[in-house]
């Protein structure tokens, strides 16, 4: 019976699984987003999130413990310089898993795992306005309500207009406005006849 054994072995031996997760964590830190199966993405999240938490505290000890897990100096410098700055204020939940669908070859469910703070689509800079102090009085609250502006304006993406007739061939009996107008060759030949 496997009571209390929550770890997904992913069909691999212990050493193979550790090496694979270390390589996937390195790729995630390097590229900020990777595509993999849902099971591997969930296993990677439990492996990578404690590493990202350790990177917030830039000490020799935390660098050595992270290097013991990742075994890559270039990834270590990127983690402690770039990534640690962006995730400094986040109290956990550094990764996001987005399900994609099934893979064509073996129908495995695929997903994208990405670092949350490095996605420009979902993260927007929010301006935090100072909250007005409330005082007892007659017209103070109504003035503040009139002058208050919304903190965040929603940006609506502009729709892309696609010309559905582009590249289509016309039937020979259909006449376009360009067919009625004489071309340069026809105009010059009519001028030659008159001269």
C-alpha positions in Angstrom: 0.0 0.0 0.0 1.2 3.5 -0.8 -0.4 5.5 2.0 1.1 8.9 2.4 3.4 8.6 -0.7 2.3 11.7 -2.7 5.3 12.1 -5.0 4.7 11.3 -8.7 7.5 9.1 -9.8 6.9 10.0 -13.5 7.9 6.5 -14.5 11.6 7.1 -13.7 14.2 6.1 -11.2 15.0 8.4 -8.4 18.3 9.6 -10.0 16.7 10.1 -13.4 13.8 12.0 -11.9 16.1 14.3 -9.9 18.3 15.0 -12.9 15.2 15.7 -15.1 13.6 18.1 -12.6 17.0 19.9 -12.2 17.3 20.4 -15.9 13.7 21.5 -16.3 14.1 24.0 -13.4 17.2 25.4 -15.1 15.3 25.7 -18.4 12.4 27.4 -16.6 14.7 30.0 -14.9 16.7 30.5 -18.2 13.7 30.8 -20.6 11.0 31.9 -18.1 8.5 29.6 -19.8 8.6 26.0 -21.0 6.2 23.5 -22.6 5.9 20.1 -21.0 3.3 17.5 -19.9 0.9 18.4 -17.1 2.3 15.8 -14.8 5.9 17.0 -15.3 4.7 20.6 -14.8 3.1 19.8 -11.5 6.2 17.9 -10.3 8.4 20.8 -11.5 6.3 23.3 -9.6 6.9 21.5 -6.3 10.6 21.3 -7.1 11.2 24.8 -8.3 9.2 26.9 -5.9 11.4 26.2 -2.9 14.4 27.1 -5.1 12.8 30.4 -6.0 12.1 31.1 -2.3 15.7 30.5 -1.4 16.9 32.9 -4.1 15.2 35.8 -2.3 17.8 35.6 0.4 21.1 36.2 -1.3 23.6 34.6 1.0 26.5 32.2 0.4 24.6 29.5 2.1 21.4 29.9 0.0 23.6 30.1 -3.2 25.3 26.8 -2.3 22.1 25.0 -1.5 20.5 26.1 -4.8 23.7 25.2 -6.7 23.5 21.7 -5.1 20.1 21.3 -6.7 20.6 22.9 -10.1 24.3 22.3 -10.8 24.5 25.2 -13.3 26.5 28.4 -12.5 24.9 30.5 -15.3 21.4 29.7 -14.2 22.4 30.5 -10.6 23.6 34.0 -11.5 20.4 34.7 -13.5 18.3 33.4 -10.6 19.9 35.5 -7.9 20.2 38.7 -10.1 17.1 38.9 -12.4 14.6 36.6 -11.0 15.1 37.3 -7.3 14.5 41.0 -7.9 11.1 40.5 -9.6 9.8 37.9 -7.1 11.0 39.8 -4.0 7.6 41.0 -3.0 5.6 37.9 -3.9 4.9 35.6 -0.9 4.9 32.4 -2.9 3.1 31.1 -6.1 5.9 32.0 -8.4 4.8 29.7 -11.3 1.7 29.4 -13.4 0.5 26.3 -15.2 -1.6 26.8 -18.3 -3.1 23.7 -19.9 -2.8 23.5 -23.7 -4.5 20.4 -24.9 -3.3 17.0 -25.9 -0.1 16.1 -27.9 -0.7 14.7 -31.3 1.6 11.7 -31.1 0.6 10.0 -27.8 -2.4 12.2 -26.7 -0.5 13.3 -23.5 -2.0 16.4 -21.9 0.3 19.3 -22.4 0.8 22.5 -20.4 3.0 25.6 -20.3 4.7 26.4 -17.0 5.9 29.9 -16.6 7.2 32.4 -14.0 4.3 34.6 -13.1 6.2 37.9 -12.8 7.8 37.5 -16.3 4.5 37.4 -18.2 3.8 40.8 -19.7 0.2 39.9 -20.7 -1.1 39.1 -17.2 1.1 41.5 -15.1 0.3 45.2 -15.4 1.8 48.0 -13.4 -0.9 49.1 -11.1 -0.7 52.7 -9.7 -1.7 52.7 -6.1 -3.3 56.0 -5.2 -3.1 57.3 -1.7 -6.4 56.9 0.2 -8.0 60.2 1.2 -8.3 60.7 4.9 -11.8 60.8 6.2 -12.9 63.7 8.3 -16.1 64.7 9.9 -17.7 67.5 8.0 -20.3 68.6 5.6 -19.0 68.7 2.1 -15.6 67.0 2.4 -16.7 63.6 1.3 -18.6 64.8 -1.7 -15.6 66.9 -3.0 -13.3 63.8 -2.7 -15.9 61.7 -4.6 -16.0 64.2 -7.5 -12.3 64.7 -7.8 -11.4 61.0 -7.5 -10.1 59.2 -10.6 -10.0 55.5 -11.2 -6.7 53.9 -10.2 -6.5 51.6 -13.2 -8.0 52.1 -16.6 -8.8 49.0 -18.5 -7.0 48.8 -21.9 -9.1 47.1 -24.5 -7.0 45.6 -27.3 -7.8 46.8 -30.8 -9.4 44.2 -32.9 -7.5 42.9 -35.9 -9.4 43.3 -39.2 -8.8 40.5 -41.6 -9.7 40.9 -45.2 -11.5 37.7 -46.0 -11.5 38.3 -49.7 -7.8 38.8 -50.0 -6.2 36.3 -52.4 -9.6 35.1 -53.8 -10.0 34.8 -57.5 -13.0 36.5 -59.2 -15.2 34.7 -61.7 -14.8 35.9 -65.3 -18.4 37.3 -65.5 -17.9 39.4 -62.3 -16.9 43.0 -63.0 -14.8 45.1 -60.6 -14.6 48.9 -60.7 -10.9 48.5 -61.8 -12.0 46.6 -65.0 -14.2 49.5 -66.2 -11.4 52.1 -66.0 -8.9 52.1 -69.0 -5.4 51.1 -68.3 -2.3 53.2 -69.3 -1.7 51.1 -72.4 -5.3 51.6 -73.6 -5.1 55.4 -73.0 -1.8 55.8 -74.9 -3.1 53.6 -77.8 -6.2 55.9 -78.1 -4.0 59.0 -78.1 -1.8 57.5 -80.9 -4.9 56.8 -83.1 -6.1 60.5 -82.7 -2.7 61.9 -83.6 
